[in-house]
Amino acid sequence: MSARHPKRLLASIHDVSPAFETEVDALYDRLCGLLEGPRLAMLVVPDFEDRAPLAGNSAYAAKLRSWAKDGVEMFLHGWCHRDDARKRGFMQKHMTAGAGEFAQLGKAEALRRLSDGRKVVEDAIGAPVAGFIAPAWLYSPDAIDALREGGFALAENHLKVWQPTTGRVVAKSPVITWASRTPGRVRSSLMVAAAARAAPWALRNARIAVHPGDTTVPALLDSIDATYGMFMRTHKPARYADLLA
């Protein structure tokens, strides 16, 4: 591994919310063991499906602040995570289970949710967010414009990480992740993860994301352990902010 061009491992926990406190705690402990410390990112939802507000939840805010102080990068992850569009595209209908919140938003509404969400998360952690990552990694063109105007340092979709203010791409690679909603998606995600483990050297910046639902399927947890274990042999755990160096 070259010191100048290291192979980085970017780990993340999605859907961090009081709605999934037990699951997120379990994933945090698991990943800290696999990564030999809290070298990961958390994607925080300010009010998951309008039923789990972070604002006013001082106990959960204290937990997030403690993790942030330990070095966990905190990203804003939508506002409510739910896609309320009356008409949904193929991805929203068939791939996201209604989670593509920013997939069809207009600019004004996207700006409002970005601003309101950022304030909630930054008030909780007592520090700036590391960036924004849309639920299901889906953005409308207007949402991308709003993200640029909002001045977020980093954003991510399924294939890249970029700087919204300049458009500069700082990493290219598909995200390795798992799906727990149906047996078919469990099987397909296990196959994709196994393929990634067969050639970890192919990804200079390996992004590996887990979700609260993963904790409900033992086979997924085994695959998560194996995948992180393999990439720890060839990659160094890193922060998203390292991509800006």
C-alpha positions as CSV (number, residue, x, y, z in Angstrom):
1,M,0.0,0.0,0.0
2,S,1.5,3.3,-1.1
3,A,1.6,6.1,1.6
4,R,0.9,8.5,-1.2
5,H,-2.1,6.6,-2.7
6,P,-3.4,4.5,0.2
7,K,-6.3,2.1,-0.3
8,R,-9.0,3.4,2.0
9,L,-11.8,1.7,3.8
10,L,-14.8,4.0,4.4
11,A,-17.3,2.4,6.8
12,S,-20.7,3.7,7.6
13,I,-23.9,3.0,9.5
14,H,-27.1,4.3,7.8
15,D,-30.4,5.4,9.3
16,V,-29.0,6.4,12.7
17,S,-32.1,7.5,14.7
18,P,-33.7,6.9,18.0
19,A,-36.1,4.6,16.0
20,F,-33.2,2.1,15.7
21,E,-31.3,2.8,18.9
22,T,-30.7,-0.9,19.8
23,E,-29.8,-1.9,16.2
24,V,-27.4,1.0,15.8
25,D,-25.7,0.3,19.1
26,A,-25.2,-3.3,18.0
27,L,-23.7,-2.2,14.7
28,Y,-21.5,0.4,16.3
29,D,-20.0,-2.2,18.7
30,R,-19.6,-4.7,15.8
31,L,-17.9,-2.3,13.5
32,C,-15.6,-0.9,16.2
33,G,-14.4,-4.4,16.8
34,L,-13.9,-5.1,13.1
35,L,-12.2,-1.8,12.4
36,E,-10.2,-1.7,15.6
37,G,-11.8,1.5,16.8
38,P,-14.6,4.0,16.0
39,R,-13.2,4.8,12.5
40,L,-16.5,5.1,10.8
41,A,-19.3,7.4,9.7
42,M,-22.9,7.6,10.9
43,L,-25.8,8.9,8.7
44,V,-28.2,10.6,11.0
45,V,-31.9,11.0,10.2
46,P,-33.4,14.0,12.1
47,D,-37.0,12.6,12.3
48,F,-37.3,9.1,10.8
49,E,-40.7,8.8,9.1
50,D,-41.9,11.6,11.4
51,R,-42.0,9.3,14.3
52,A,-38.6,9.5,15.9
53,P,-37.5,13.2,16.3
54,L,-33.9,13.8,17.4
55,A,-34.7,17.4,18.4
56,G,-35.7,17.3,22.1
57,N,-34.2,13.9,22.7
58,S,-31.4,14.9,24.9
59,A,-30.3,11.3,25.8
60,Y,-29.8,10.3,22.1
61,A,-28.2,13.7,21.3
62,A,-25.7,13.0,24.1
63,K,-24.9,9.6,22.6
64,L,-24.3,11.1,19.2
65,R,-22.1,13.8,20.7
66,S,-20.1,11.3,22.5
67,W,-19.5,9.2,19.4
68,A,-18.6,12.4,17.4
69,K,-16.0,13.3,20.1
70,D,-14.6,9.8,19.7
71,G,-14.0,10.5,16.0
72,V,-17.2,9.2,14.3
73,E,-18.0,11.4,11.3
74,M,-21.7,12.5,11.4
75,F,-23.5,13.0,8.1
76,L,-27.0,14.4,7.6
77,H,-29.1,11.7,6.0
78,G,-32.3,13.4,4.7
79,W,-35.0,14.7,7.0
80,C,-37.5,11.9,7.4
81,H,-36.0,9.3,5.0
82,R,-39.5,8.7,3.4
83,D,-40.3,9.4,-0.2
84,D,-43.7,11.2,-0.3
85,A,-43.8,11.7,-4.1
86,R,-47.2,10.7,-5.6
87,K,-45.5,9.2,-8.7
88,R,-42.3,7.3,-8.2
89,G,-39.6,6.2,-10.6
90,F,-38.4,2.7,-11.1
91,M,-35.8,2.9,-8.3
92,Q,-38.3,4.3,-5.8
93,K,-40.9,1.7,-6.7
94,H,-38.8,-1.4,-6.8
95,M,-35.5,-0.8,-5.0
96,T,-35.9,1.5,-2.1
97,A,-39.1,0.6,-0.3
98,G,-40.2,4.2,-0.4
99,A,-37.0,5.5,1.1
100,G,-35.9,7.9,-1.8
101,E,-36.8,11.1,0.1
102,F,-34.7,13.4,-2.1
103,A,-35.3,11.6,-5.4
104,Q,-37.9,14.0,-6.7
105,L,-37.8,17.0,-4.5
106,G,-37.9,20.6,-5.9
107,K,-35.1,23.0,-4.9
108,A,-37.0,25.0,-2.4
109,E,-38.2,22.0,-0.5
110,A,-34.8,20.3,-0.7
111,L,-33.2,23.5,0.7
112,R,-35.7,23.6,3.6
113,R,-35.1,20.0,4.6
114,L,-31.3,20.4,4.2
115,S,-31.3,23.5,6.4
116,D,-33.7,22.2,9.0
117,G,-32.0,18.8,9.2
118,R,-28.5,20.3,9.4
119,K,-29.5,22.4,12.4
120,V,-31.0,19.5,14.3
121,V,-28.0,17.3,13.8
122,E,-25.4,20.0,14.5
123,D,-27.3,21.0,17.6
124,A,-27.1,17.4,18.8
125,I,-23.5,16.8,18.1
126,G,-22.1,20.3,18.9
127,A,-20.1,20.4,15.6
128,P,-20.6,20.8,11.9
129,V,-21.9,17.8,9.9
130,A,-19.3,16.0,7.7
131,G,-21.7,16.3,4.7
132,F,-24.9,15.0,3.3
133,I,-25.9,11.6,1.9
134,A,-29.4,11.2,0.6
135,P,-31.6,8.3,1.6
136,A,-31.2,5.4,-0.9
137,W,-28.4,7.5,-2.5
138,L,-31.0,9.2,-4.8
139,Y,-31.0,12.9,-5.7
140,S,-33.2,14.9,-8.0
141,P,-31.4,17.5,-10.1
142,D,-32.9,20.2,-8.0
143,A,-31.7,18.5,-4.8
144,I,-28.2,18.5,-6.2
145,D,-28.5,22.2,-6.8
146,A,-29.8,22.8,-3.3
147,L,-27.0,20.7,-1.9
148,R,-24.4,22.9,-3.7
149,E,-26.1,26.0,-2.5
150,G,-26.2,24.7,1.0
151,G,-22.4,24.5,1.1
152,F,-22.0,20.9,2.3
153,A,-18.4,19.7,2.3
154,L,-19.2,16.2,0.9
155,A,-22.0,14.2,-0.7
156,E,-22.2,10.6,-1.8
157,N,-24.3,8.5,-4.2
158,H,-24.0,4.8,-5.0
159,L,-21.1,5.3,-7.4
160,K,-19.1,8.3,-6.1
161,V,-18.2,10.8,-3.4
162,W,-18.0,14.5,-4.5
163,Q,-17.8,18.1,-3.2
164,P,-21.2,19.7,-3.9
165,T,-19.8,23.3,-4.0
166,T,-17.4,22.5,-6.8
167,G,-18.6,19.3,-8.3
168,R,-15.2,17.7,-7.9
169,V,-15.3,13.9,-7.6
170,V,-13.0,12.7,-4.8
171,A,-13.8,9.0,-5.0
172,K,-15.3,6.5,-7.4
173,S,-16.5,3.1,-6.5
174,P,-19.8,1.3,-5.9
175,V,-21.0,1.0,-2.3
176,I,-20.9,-2.5,-0.9
177,T,-24.1,-2.9,1.1
178,W,-26.8,-5.5,2.1
179,A,-30.5,-5.7,1.8
180,S,-32.7,-7.5,4.4
181,R,-36.3,-6.8,3.1
182,T,-36.9,-10.0,1.2
183,P,-35.2,-13.4,0.9
184,G,-34.3,-12.6,-2.7
185,R,-32.6,-9.4,-1.8
186,V,-30.8,-11.1,1.0
187,R,-29.4,-13.6,-1.4
188,S,-28.4,-11.1,-4.0
189,S,-26.6,-8.9,-1.5
190,L,-24.8,-11.9,-0.2
191,M,-23.6,-12.7,-3.7
192,V,-22.4,-9.1,-4.4
193,A,-20.5,-9.0,-1.1
194,A,-18.9,-12.3,-1.9
195,A,-17.8,-11.0,-5.3
196,A,-16.3,-7.9,-3.7
197,R,-14.3,-10.0,-1.2
198,A,-12.9,-12.0,-4.1
199,A,-11.1,-8.9,-5.4
200,P,-10.7,-6.3,-2.7
201,W,-7.7,-4.8,-4.4
202,A,-9.9,-3.6,-7.3
203,L,-11.4,-0.8,-5.1
204,R,-9.0,2.0,-4.1
205,N,-11.6,3.6,-1.9
206,A,-13.9,0.8,-0.6
207,R,-17.2,2.1,0.8
208,I,-19.0,-0.5,3.0
209,A,-22.4,0.5,4.4
210,V,-24.6,-1.3,6.9
211,H,-28.2,-0.7,8.0
212,P,-30.3,-1.4,11.1
213,G,-32.2,-4.1,9.3
214,D,-29.0,-6.1,8.8
215,T,-29.0,-7.0,12.4
216,T,-32.2,-9.1,11.9
217,V,-30.6,-11.6,9.5
218,P,-27.7,-13.8,10.8
219,A,-26.4,-14.5,7.3
220,L,-26.0,-10.8,6.6
221,L,-24.1,-10.3,9.9
222,D,-21.8,-13.2,8.9
223,S,-21.3,-11.6,5.5
224,I,-20.6,-8.2,7.1
225,D,-18.0,-9.7,9.3
226,A,-16.3,-11.5,6.4
227,T,-16.4,-8.5,4.1
228,Y,-14.9,-6.0,6.6
229,G,-12.4,-8.7,7.7
230,M,-11.2,-9.2,4.1
231,F,-10.9,-5.5,3.3
232,M,-9.0,-4.8,6.6
233,R,-6.2,-6.9,5.0
234,T,-5.8,-4.6,2.1
235,H,-7.2,-1.3,3.1
236,K,-6.8,1.2,5.9
237,P,-9.8,2.5,7.8
238,A,-10.2,6.1,6.9
239,R,-12.4,9.2,7.2
240,Y,-14.4,10.6,4.4
241,A,-12.6,13.9,5.1
242,D,-9.4,12.2,4.1
243,L,-10.7,12.2,0.5
244,L,-10.3,15.9,0.5
245,A,-6.5,15.8,1.2
